[in-house]
C-alpha cells in the first residue's frame, strides 16, 4: 500500500507540473516558469485560450539560467533572465495551434523546451 501511495505522489508532484495545461480567460494572466528540461522544463507546456478574444498576458520568470520565449507566429521574442519577471502580451488569435519554445541554448536537452498555445 505504501508503494502505491509513493508512486501516485511522485506522479502528481513531479510529472504533472511539467506537462500542465492552462485554460485562460480574458481576465487572467498566466504565470509560467522557464527551467532547463533537467529541472522541469516549462511549468506550463499547453495553454488553451478562446480564439478571437482579448489578448492574454504571460507572466514569465526563469528559475535557473537565461532562457527566452519565442512565439514565431506573432514575432514575439523575449529574453528571460533568472529572477526577473517579464510580461508578454499575446494578441487575439484566430483558431489554431501556435508553438512556443526557448531560443537560447540552455542545456543538453534544450530542444525539449517547447510548448503549444491552442486557440479554441
C-alpha positions as CSV (number, residue, x, y, z in Angstrom):
1,X,0.0,0.0,0.0
2,X,2.8,2.4,0.8
3,X,4.5,1.9,-2.6
4,X,1.3,2.7,-4.4
5,X,0.9,5.9,-2.5
6,X,4.5,6.9,-3.1
7,X,4.1,6.3,-6.9
8,X,0.9,8.4,-7.0
9,X,2.6,11.2,-5.1
10,X,5.6,11.3,-7.4
11,X,3.3,11.3,-10.5
12,X,1.2,14.2,-9.2
13,X,4.0,16.3,-7.8
14,X,6.9,15.7,-10.2
15,X,5.5,14.7,-13.5
16,X,2.2,16.6,-13.7
17,X,3.6,20.2,-13.3
18,X,5.9,19.6,-16.3
19,X,3.0,18.8,-18.6
20,X,0.5,21.2,-17.1
21,X,-2.3,22.6,-19.3
22,X,-3.8,26.0,-18.5
23,X,-7.1,27.3,-19.8
24,X,-7.1,31.1,-19.8
25,X,-9.9,33.6,-19.7
26,X,-9.5,37.2,-20.8
27,X,-9.2,38.4,-17.2
28,X,-6.3,36.2,-16.4
29,X,-2.6,36.4,-16.7
30,X,-0.8,33.2,-16.9
31,X,2.1,32.6,-14.5
32,X,4.9,30.5,-16.1
33,X,8.4,29.5,-15.2
34,X,11.1,28.5,-17.6
35,X,13.5,25.9,-16.3
36,X,16.0,23.6,-18.1
37,X,14.4,20.3,-19.1
38,X,16.5,18.6,-16.4
39,X,14.9,20.9,-13.8
40,X,11.3,20.6,-15.0
41,X,11.1,22.4,-18.4
42,X,8.2,25.0,-18.9
43,X,5.9,25.0,-15.9
44,X,3.0,25.1,-18.5
45,X,3.5,23.3,-21.8
46,X,0.0,23.7,-23.2
47,X,-2.0,27.0,-23.0
48,X,-5.6,26.9,-24.2
49,X,-7.4,30.2,-24.9
50,X,-10.6,31.2,-26.6
51,X,-10.0,32.3,-30.2
52,X,-10.5,35.9,-31.2
53,X,-10.9,37.2,-27.6
54,X,-8.9,40.0,-26.0
55,X,-5.2,39.3,-25.6
56,X,-3.8,37.2,-22.8
57,X,-0.7,38.2,-20.7
58,X,2.0,35.8,-19.8
59,X,4.0,36.5,-16.6
60,X,7.2,34.6,-17.1
61,X,10.3,34.0,-15.0
62,X,13.4,31.9,-15.3
63,X,14.5,30.0,-12.2
64,X,17.9,28.7,-13.3
65,X,19.7,30.0,-16.4
66,X,19.0,32.5,-19.2
67,X,16.2,31.3,-21.4
68,X,13.9,33.0,-23.9
69,X,10.4,32.6,-25.1
70,X,9.8,32.6,-28.8
71,X,6.4,32.6,-30.4
72,X,7.2,32.8,-34.2
73,X,3.6,33.3,-35.4
74,X,3.4,36.6,-33.6
75,X,7.0,37.6,-33.9
76,X,7.4,37.5,-30.1
77,X,10.9,37.0,-28.7
78,X,11.7,37.8,-25.0
79,X,14.9,37.0,-23.1
80,X,14.2,35.6,-19.6
81,X,17.0,36.3,-17.1
82,X,16.9,34.3,-13.8
83,X,15.0,36.2,-11.1
84,X,13.5,38.8,-13.4
85,X,9.8,38.9,-14.2
86,X,8.7,39.5,-17.8
87,X,5.2,40.2,-19.1
88,X,4.4,39.1,-22.6
89,X,1.1,40.1,-24.2
90,X,-0.4,37.7,-26.7
91,X,-2.7,39.3,-29.3
92,X,-6.2,38.0,-30.1
93,X,-5.6,34.8,-32.0
94,X,-7.6,33.1,-34.7
95,X,-8.4,29.4,-34.0
96,X,-5.4,27.2,-34.3
97,X,-2.2,25.9,-32.8
98,X,0.8,28.1,-32.1
99,X,4.2,26.9,-30.9
100,X,6.5,28.5,-28.4
101,X,10.0,27.5,-27.4
102,X,13.2,28.6,-25.8
103,X,15.6,30.1,-28.3
104,X,18.7,30.3,-26.1
105,X,20.7,27.0,-25.7
106,X,20.4,26.3,-22.0
107,X,21.3,22.6,-21.6
108,X,22.0,19.4,-23.5
109,X,18.1,18.9,-23.6
110,X,17.5,22.5,-24.8
111,X,15.5,21.3,-27.8
112,X,12.8,19.8,-25.5
113,X,11.9,23.3,-24.2
114,X,8.7,23.8,-26.3
115,X,5.0,24.1,-25.9
116,X,1.7,24.8,-27.6
117,X,-0.8,27.6,-27.4
118,X,-4.2,26.4,-28.6
119,X,-6.8,28.9,-29.6
120,X,-10.2,27.2,-29.4
